[in-house]
Amino acid sequence: MDRDHKHALTKLPAVTLGFWITITFSQTLGAALALLAGLCAWTFVSRVRLFWAAFILTRPLGATVGDFFDKPLAKGGLDISRPLASLVLAAAIVALILLLPQRPCRHPASRPAA
């Protein structure tokens, strides 16, 4: 294998990671959550059903992130122990809850008449 190909292969994990992050957020997860937000704002779909749909759609993302944290460096992961990875993810969740504003969804029927 020539030098250029070896150099390209050393960058492969970073390129692959960037690709999958982009795909996950821009297409898969992003589209699903945008659809759920739209349903919440403009339809009469049960909020309980929307909650469970969001919960089920985001479960694979959590599993993928968890696997990335404890996967060995040689296989493209961060090689962090599971307890430490759990602590990091829990801290991120708490930080996001505290930093992002929480607003109730406005149902179309509850809007004041113009």
VENQUI-V360991 format. One record per residue. N is the residue number from 0. RES is the residue in three letters. PSI is psi in whole degrees, 0 to 359 (NA if undefined). OMEGA is omega in degrees with one decimal (* if undefined). Layout:
BEGIN
n=N res=RES psi=PSI omega=OMEGA
n=N res=RES psi=PSI omega=OMEGA
END
This chain:
BEGIN
n=0 res=MET psi=135 omega=-178.0
n=1 res=ASP psi=172 omega=-173.5
n=2 res=ARG psi=320 omega=-178.6
n=3 res=ASP psi=320 omega=179.8
n=4 res=HIS psi=321 omega=177.6
n=5 res=LYS psi=319 omega=178.9
n=6 res=HIS psi=318 omega=178.4
n=7 res=ALA psi=321 omega=-179.7
n=8 res=LEU psi=329 omega=178.3
n=9 res=THR psi=335 omega=178.3
n=10 res=LYS psi=354 omega=-174.9
n=11 res=LEU psi=312 omega=-179.1
n=12 res=PRO psi=319 omega=179.6
n=13 res=ALA psi=319 omega=178.7
n=14 res=VAL psi=317 omega=179.6
n=15 res=THR psi=315 omega=178.6
n=16 res=LEU psi=313 omega=179.0
n=17 res=GLY psi=319 omega=178.4
n=18 res=PHE psi=311 omega=-176.3
n=19 res=TRP psi=327 omega=174.5
n=20 res=ILE psi=315 omega=179.5
n=21 res=THR psi=313 omega=180.0
n=22 res=ILE psi=314 omega=-177.1
n=23 res=THR psi=312 omega=-175.0
n=24 res=PHE psi=325 omega=-175.2
n=25 res=SER psi=330 omega=-176.2
n=26 res=GLN psi=290 omega=-171.7
n=27 res=THR psi=290 omega=-176.0
n=28 res=LEU psi=318 omega=-178.5
n=29 res=GLY psi=315 omega=-179.8
n=30 res=ALA psi=318 omega=-179.1
n=31 res=ALA psi=315 omega=-178.9
n=32 res=LEU psi=325 omega=175.8
n=33 res=ALA psi=319 omega=177.1
n=34 res=LEU psi=315 omega=179.4
n=35 res=LEU psi=319 omega=178.0
n=36 res=ALA psi=319 omega=177.0
n=37 res=GLY psi=317 omega=177.7
n=38 res=LEU psi=322 omega=179.7
n=39 res=CYS psi=319 omega=-174.8
n=40 res=ALA psi=326 omega=-168.9
n=41 res=TRP psi=10 omega=178.9
n=42 res=THR psi=178 omega=178.2
n=43 res=PHE psi=20 omega=179.7
n=44 res=VAL psi=138 omega=-179.2
n=45 res=SER psi=132 omega=177.7
n=46 res=ARG psi=330 omega=177.0
n=47 res=VAL psi=316 omega=177.6
n=48 res=ARG psi=319 omega=178.6
n=49 res=LEU psi=321 omega=177.1
n=50 res=PHE psi=311 omega=-177.6
n=51 res=TRP psi=327 omega=176.3
n=52 res=ALA psi=315 omega=177.9
n=53 res=ALA psi=319 omega=179.6
n=54 res=PHE psi=313 omega=-178.7
n=55 res=ILE psi=321 omega=-178.9
n=56 res=LEU psi=329 omega=-177.1
n=57 res=THR psi=351 omega=179.3
n=58 res=ARG psi=315 omega=178.7
n=59 res=PRO psi=327 omega=178.0
n=60 res=LEU psi=316 omega=178.9
n=61 res=GLY psi=319 omega=178.7
n=62 res=ALA psi=320 omega=179.9
n=63 res=THR psi=316 omega=178.6
n=64 res=VAL psi=316 omega=177.7
n=65 res=GLY psi=318 omega=177.6
n=66 res=ASP psi=322 omega=179.1
n=67 res=PHE psi=320 omega=-179.7
n=68 res=PHE psi=317 omega=-174.2
n=69 res=ASP psi=2 omega=176.4
n=70 res=LYS psi=142 omega=179.0
n=71 res=PRO psi=151 omega=178.8
n=72 res=LEU psi=321 omega=-178.4
n=73 res=ALA psi=337 omega=-179.9
n=74 res=LYS psi=15 omega=174.8
n=75 res=GLY psi=10 omega=178.9
n=76 res=GLY psi=190 omega=179.8
n=77 res=LEU psi=350 omega=178.2
n=78 res=ASP psi=45 omega=176.3
n=79 res=ILE psi=142 omega=-179.9
n=80 res=SER psi=155 omega=-179.2
n=81 res=ARG psi=316 omega=178.0
n=82 res=PRO psi=318 omega=179.0
n=83 res=LEU psi=319 omega=177.7
n=84 res=ALA psi=318 omega=177.9
n=85 res=SER psi=319 omega=178.6
n=86 res=LEU psi=317 omega=178.8
n=87 res=VAL psi=314 omega=-179.7
n=88 res=LEU psi=320 omega=178.0
n=89 res=ALA psi=318 omega=178.2
n=90 res=ALA psi=320 omega=178.2
n=91 res=ALA psi=318 omega=179.4
n=92 res=ILE psi=314 omega=179.3
n=93 res=VAL psi=316 omega=179.4
n=94 res=ALA psi=317 omega=179.6
n=95 res=LEU psi=321 omega=178.1
n=96 res=ILE psi=319 omega=-178.9
n=97 res=LEU psi=327 omega=-174.2
n=98 res=LEU psi=329 omega=-177.4
n=99 res=LEU psi=134 omega=-179.3
n=100 res=PRO psi=139 omega=178.8
n=101 res=GLN psi=120 omega=179.6
n=102 res=ARG psi=141 omega=177.0
n=103 res=PRO psi=151 omega=176.3
n=104 res=CYS psi=139 omega=178.7
n=105 res=ARG psi=119 omega=-179.9
n=106 res=HIS psi=141 omega=-178.3
n=107 res=PRO psi=325 omega=-176.9
n=108 res=ALA psi=341 omega=-177.3
n=109 res=SER psi=359 omega=179.6
n=110 res=ARG psi=141 omega=177.6
n=111 res=PRO psi=147 omega=-179.5
n=112 res=ALA psi=141 omega=-178.2
n=113 res=ALA psi=NA omega=*
END
